[in-house]
Amino acid sequence: MTNLFSSKTFFRAVLIFNSFSILLPVFFLINSSLRSSNDFAANPMKLATHPYWQNFSQVWADGAFATYLKNSVVITGGSLIVILVFSLGAGFALGRYDFKGHALVTGFILSGMLVPAKLAILPLFIQLKWMHLLDSQLGLILVYASGALPAGIFIMSGFFRSLPVDLDNAARVDGASEIQVLRKVLVPLVKPGIAIVAIYSAIPIWNDFFLPLVFIQSPEKKTIMQGLTIFFGEYSSQWGIIFAGLMIAALPLIVLYLVLSEQFIKGLTAGAVKG
Amino acid sequence: MAKQGLKRQQNRFAAILLLPGLLTVLIFTSIPALTTLSYAFFHWKGFSRGGFAGLENFHRLFAFPFKDQLFMAFRHNILVFVGIYVIQTSLGILLAYALFKAPRGQRFFRTVAFFPVIFSLVIVGYMWQSILNPFYGPVNWFFHHIHWEFAAQTWLGNTSTALPTLVFINLWRWVGFPTIIFLAGFNAISTDYVEAARIDGASEGKIFRKILLPLLAPSMTIVTILTFIGAFEWFDLPYVLGGSSGGPAGSTDTLALMFYRLSFGSVDSGANEIGIGSALGVIIFAVVGIGATYGSKFLRAREVEA
């Protein structure tokens, strides 16, 4: 044990083994998505030496899939805009101003972070029905936004608080209004915070299937992850098409992760890792 | 005077900035969360509320036919928590320590370890369902290939292997998360302690056990609490792979799945029982809330000792 713990080779081996265990299943998925269903059924373990792109065009030809994808973009994008605008504003107010009820507002935000959203699903369902926001993309956007806002506001207020006070005062002396202080001086300086909030909230929304499962019934409003569960049933033995469908659903995040892995890691562990 | 004017202007501006966010949270999180408690104390017919029921919903939850389901689901949640906690934490610490000790290529290995965290559980679930497919999946293909027929199970179709398999898939998806938290924990430990111990002739194993591991306690607290909450609200993966009744034969049923069935009706019975579902919701909330609060108090106290 003692020898193992001082051996870099052992640790390198652990890391290489772990990388294989993680990448092999993903490779299987990518490889299988490029083989025809018959070819796959004959031998599931062959390399896709002649990529069979028809799987992808067939998934696309099933119009529903493109609709699901578009809906997910609209819902994730819409939620993200609400979350970013609202948490920038509220984060600024909490981080830069001292006002009556500051502690109360902070306590409210913190309590919002503790509520397990899944357990409030029933009253939410009935309330959305009453507000005519059931089976509606706007309803879904507002519910997602409300789930992500407490953490978003909390993270943003931390970023605003860490900026020196003299910044705003200097701008005010130069005649800037409060809105200008926020927009022109501070927002450019909290861009890293914006990135963290964006990733922290957008990834779980894109990946979620629980809320659409409960709130969305119309086929033309369903999201990609919800759609996959339907898709998987429809094409149950057409392997190539199923793998291509999974690939299309996974690809946007894979590509983003390859480009922005550091921001992803920081953003998704925000709240768990300090500093 | 000018200063007071600025203050008033700031107060008004603060109110304008805060209101939209706070109202959204109030309407779509706080109010539903508070009313969910009251639901458990009323009679329900479908989605319409009847008279006050007192504790009747709780009594019915703890009677036939729900009682057996409830205890089985609860047992699964505990097993899942223990399984995930023990395996995921030890593996997370090992990986984090490996990244910490062998920093060459750290960026690559870290990026790969965290990779599955970005995947939706729908994608993770279906991907593994194909990999573990008894006929076409590479896992059983491999076991047949090396003539280990006994090892080629119907992993997700067998009541004794389904739950451990789900725990394994969860591990694949999530181990990168504790790894990153533990790595940050290792990096936060002052090198002075380690240097001093090394000068005193302590072995690397001893340094790990006596210095690094105890000082990792704050990261351990976070991982423990997050794992606890995640395990007792476990829904997505069992739903994707076992359906809303926790198939096969209820062997992957969890409290959250049962809550979902009671709230929105199960595939087989169709009818929903909002009152009983809400009673279960209150119980899950209590278990998670009390467990997380007292757990983190207990674990924080140990941090100070370390």
Interface residues (C-beta under 8 A of the other chain):
Chain A: M1 T2 L4 F5 S6 K8 F11 R12 V14 L15 N18 S19 S21 I22 L23 P25 V26 F28 L29 S32 F40 A41 P44 M45 V82 V85 F86 S87 G89 A90 F92 A93 L94 Y97 F99 K100 V105 F108 I109 S111 G112 L114 V115 P116 A117 K118 L119 A120 I121 L122 P123 L124 F125 I126 Q127 K129 L142 V143 A145 S146 G147 L149 P150 I153 R172 E178 I179 I203 W206 N207 D208 F209 F210 V214 M225 L228 T229 F232 W239 I242 F243 L246 A249 A250 L253 I254 Y257 S261 F264 I265 L268 T269 A272 V273 G275
Chain B: L6 Q9 Q10 N11 F13 A14 I16 L17 L18 P20 G21 L22 T24 V25 I27 F28 T29 S30 I31 P32 A33 T35 T36 Y39 F47 L94 L95 Y97 A98 L99 K101 A102 R104 G105 F108 F109 R110 T111 V112 A113 F114 F115 P116 V117 I118 F119 S120 L121 V122 I123 Y126 M127 W128 S130 I131 Y136 G137 P138 W141 W172 G176 F177 I180 I181 A184 A188 S203 E204 G205 K206 F208 I222 L226 I229 E233 F235 D236 Y239 V240 A256 F259 S263 F264 I274 G277 S278 G281 I284 F285 V288 G289
